[in-house]
Amino acid sequence: MIESSGIFFALMAMIFWGIEELFLKEAIDRVKSHTTLLINTAVGGVLSLGIVAFFLDSKISFIPLEDLFVSFGVALVAFIGYLMFYFALERQELSLIAALDESWIIVAVFAGVAVFGETLGLTHIFSIVAILVGAFLISADFSKLKGLKFISGSGYEALAVLFIGLSVPLEKTLLHKIGEANTILYLYIFYFLLIFISRPLLKQKFVKPDTKSFNLSSLSGLADGAAWIFYLLALGSTDVSVVSPIVASSVLVSVVLAHIFLKEKMTPKQMLGAGLILISVIALSILVKV
């Protein structure tokens, strides 16, 4: 069932994740990605827990050991997805990886259909395809695609798409099992632990950022924390097959903000991609009925 509140929450998550990507892009250019990830997660976690404490009806509580293991498993699946994304970036062009990464929508949607019995109409299917095409048009630099060794990094990217897509229905299941507040708390705890555990695998050291880098990473964390709250509220209110494509459309927000604040020029190809995504998000928000 699709509810208007779920659509609103998904749109807000899309906007805040688009804002996060803007700050994150600037932060990663200045300091190592693992340090940025640490600051981002810490700041986002504090904001999310603050919202839980003061605004959400559900309360934080101790959960049974079984649910604790389930929470860790869900966190691990999502984290592996992001870890594989970093590995792919080390071996392939950013433009190609960023464009292909949105394919996690397909995994999430099919998982939503299989696990929760969700149904897809023609408008729904065409909107998802248009969002994927739009994301590719915005992200992919065609001038660099010629001559690329597509096998390089493709295995890691395939795993990233698979694990990120699977994490969405798992997070929805966890929400229904332990509640919004507990889901936010325990997933952030496990994400934070996994950052430290994975550091040797990424062969990166935490470095002391300068003031501007810290501020940019913190701002990205604030936006990420807000987006995470809205995303979970959306998952608890409506279908995975609607939330996933809307949330993934954050690339539209980031490219528009980059054009406004960073004075980055939008090519006709990017404008076409942005238009496809905008029309698709409107269709998913208004026209799709389940």
BELMOVEN-V19980 format. One record per backbone hydrogen bond with DSSP energy under -0.5 kcal/mol. NH is the residue of the N-H (numbers start at 1). CO is the residue of the C=O. If there is no record, write none. Layout:
nh = {NH,NH}
co = {CO,CO}
This chain:
nh = {3,7,8,9,10,11,12,13,14,15,16,17,18,19,20,21,22,23,24,25,26,27,28,29,30,31,36,37,38,39,40,41,42,43,44,45,46,47,48,49,50,51,52,53,54,55,56,68,69,70,71,72,73,74,75,76,77,78,79,80,81,82,83,84,85,86,87,88,89,90,91,91,92,97,98,99,100,101,102,102,103,104,105,106,107,108,109,110,111,112,113,114,115,116,117,118,125,126,127,128,129,130,131,132,133,134,135,136,137,138,139,140,142,144,145,145,146,148,150,152,154,155,157,158,159,160,161,162,163,164,165,166,167,168,168,169,170,171,172,173,174,175,176,177,178,179,179,183,184,185,186,187,188,189,190,191,192,193,194,195,196,197,198,199,202,203,204,209,214,215,216,217,218,219,220,221,222,223,224,225,226,227,228,229,230,231,232,233,234,235,236,237,237,238,242,243,244,246,247,248,249,249,250,251,252,253,254,255,256,257,258,259,260,261,262,262,264,267,271,272,273,274,275,276,277,278,279,280,281,282,283,284,285,286,287,287,288}
co = {1,3,4,5,6,7,8,9,10,11,12,13,14,15,16,17,18,19,20,21,22,23,24,25,27,27,32,33,34,35,36,37,38,39,40,41,42,43,44,45,46,47,48,49,50,51,51,64,65,66,67,68,69,70,71,72,73,74,75,76,77,78,79,80,81,82,83,84,85,86,87,88,88,93,94,95,96,97,98,99,100,101,102,103,103,104,105,106,107,108,109,110,111,112,113,112,121,122,123,124,125,126,127,128,129,130,131,132,133,134,135,136,140,141,141,142,142,145,148,149,151,151,153,154,155,156,157,158,159,160,161,162,163,164,165,165,166,167,168,169,170,171,172,173,174,174,175,179,180,181,182,183,184,185,186,187,188,189,190,191,192,193,194,195,198,199,199,207,210,211,212,213,214,215,216,217,218,219,220,221,222,223,224,225,226,227,228,229,230,231,232,233,234,234,239,239,240,242,243,244,245,246,247,248,249,249,250,251,252,253,254,255,256,257,257,258,258,265,267,268,269,270,271,272,273,274,275,276,277,278,279,280,281,282,282,283,283}
